């Protein structure tokens, strides 16, 4: 039997700030989890998002070094939702990496950084466009 892709893991400096950011994007983390060292949320399609603090990682991997990397992509209902979500996140103090724009591959597209510098893509098909990011 081959392994089955089941979860995406993130490491974060501040659990409360990170959960607040991802809750704004609709991820249903448990109430009261902001001070926990490890938190999980069920995602669409049965995947899970696992979030661990840097301290948790160091507890079993003393050589752990934080590093931003990767991208999480969130599909929005329409181009206007890309703009609204980007504005809401930036208005809440998160950094914009790319302001919303009409990408040549047929999407309204924007990138915001989460509290640890991970790229968060926001996208929606433009009228007549339907490609996923990538």
C-alpha positions in Angstrom: 0.0 0.0 0.0 1.3 3.5 -0.9 1.3 6.3 1.7 -1.8 8.6 1.6 -1.4 12.4 1.7 -3.3 13.3 4.9 -2.1 16.6 6.4 -0.3 19.8 6.0 1.9 21.0 8.9 2.9 24.5 9.8 5.3 25.7 12.5 4.5 29.0 14.1 6.1 31.5 16.5 2.9 32.6 18.1 -0.1 30.2 18.2 -2.7 32.8 19.0 -1.7 35.2 16.2 -1.5 32.3 13.7 -4.8 30.8 14.6 -6.5 34.3 14.4 -5.0 34.7 10.9 -6.3 31.3 9.7 -9.7 31.7 11.4 -10.1 34.8 9.2 -9.7 32.5 6.2 -12.4 30.1 7.5 -10.3 27.4 9.2 -12.2 26.0 12.1 -9.7 25.7 14.9 -11.1 24.8 18.3 -12.1 27.6 20.7 -9.5 28.0 23.4 -6.7 26.5 21.4 -4.6 29.7 21.2 -2.2 28.7 24.0 -1.9 25.0 23.0 1.5 23.7 21.7 -0.2 21.7 18.9 -3.6 22.3 17.2 -5.4 20.5 14.3 -8.3 21.4 12.1 -10.2 19.3 9.6 -10.1 20.7 6.1 -12.3 20.0 3.1 -11.7 16.7 1.5 -10.6 15.1 4.8 -7.1 16.7 4.9 -6.0 18.2 8.3 -4.0 21.3 9.0 -1.5 20.7 11.8 0.0 23.7 13.6 2.9 23.4 16.1 4.8 26.1 17.9 8.5 26.4 17.5 8.9 25.2 21.1 7.0 22.1 20.4 9.2 21.3 17.4 12.3 21.8 19.5 11.0 19.5 22.2 11.6 16.5 19.9 14.0 18.0 17.3 16.7 20.2 19.1 18.1 21.2 15.8 14.8 22.7 14.5 15.3 26.1 12.9 12.2 28.1 11.9 11.9 29.0 8.2 9.0 30.4 6.2 8.3 28.4 3.2 5.7 26.9 1.0 2.4 28.3 0.0 -1.2 27.7 1.1 -3.8 28.6 -1.5 -7.4 29.6 -0.7 -10.0 29.6 -3.5 -12.4 32.5 -3.2 -16.0 32.5 -4.5 -15.3 35.3 -7.0 -12.8 38.0 -7.9 -14.5 40.5 -5.5 -13.9 38.1 -2.6 -10.2 38.0 -3.4 -10.2 41.8 -3.1 -12.3 41.8 0.1 -10.3 39.1 1.8 -7.0 40.7 0.9 -8.2 44.1 2.2 -9.5 42.5 5.4 -6.2 40.7 6.2 -4.1 43.7 5.4 -6.5 45.9 7.4 -5.9 43.5 10.3 -2.2 44.2 10.1 -1.0 41.3 7.9 1.5 42.0 5.2 0.6 42.0 1.5 3.1 40.4 -0.8 1.1 40.9 -4.0 -2.0 43.2 -4.2 -4.9 41.7 -6.1 -4.5 41.7 -9.8 -5.9 39.9 -12.9 -3.3 37.2 -13.7 -2.7 36.1 -17.3 -3.7 32.6 -16.4 -7.3 33.6 -15.9 -7.5 34.4 -12.2 -7.9 37.3 -9.8 -4.9 36.6 -7.6 -3.3 38.1 -4.4 -0.7 37.0 -1.9 -0.6 37.9 1.8 1.9 36.7 4.4 0.8 34.8 7.5 2.4 35.9 10.8 5.4 33.6 10.1 6.0 34.7 6.5 4.2 31.8 4.7 2.7 32.8 1.4 -1.1 32.7 1.4 -2.5 32.8 -2.1 -6.0 34.1 -2.6 -7.5 33.3 -6.0 -10.7 33.1 -8.0 -11.4 32.4 -11.6 -12.0 35.5 -13.8 -15.0 35.3 -16.1 -13.9 32.9 -18.8 -10.9 31.6 -16.7 -10.9 28.5 -14.6 -7.3 27.3 -13.9 -6.0 26.5 -10.4 -2.8 28.1 -9.2 0.4 26.6 -10.2 
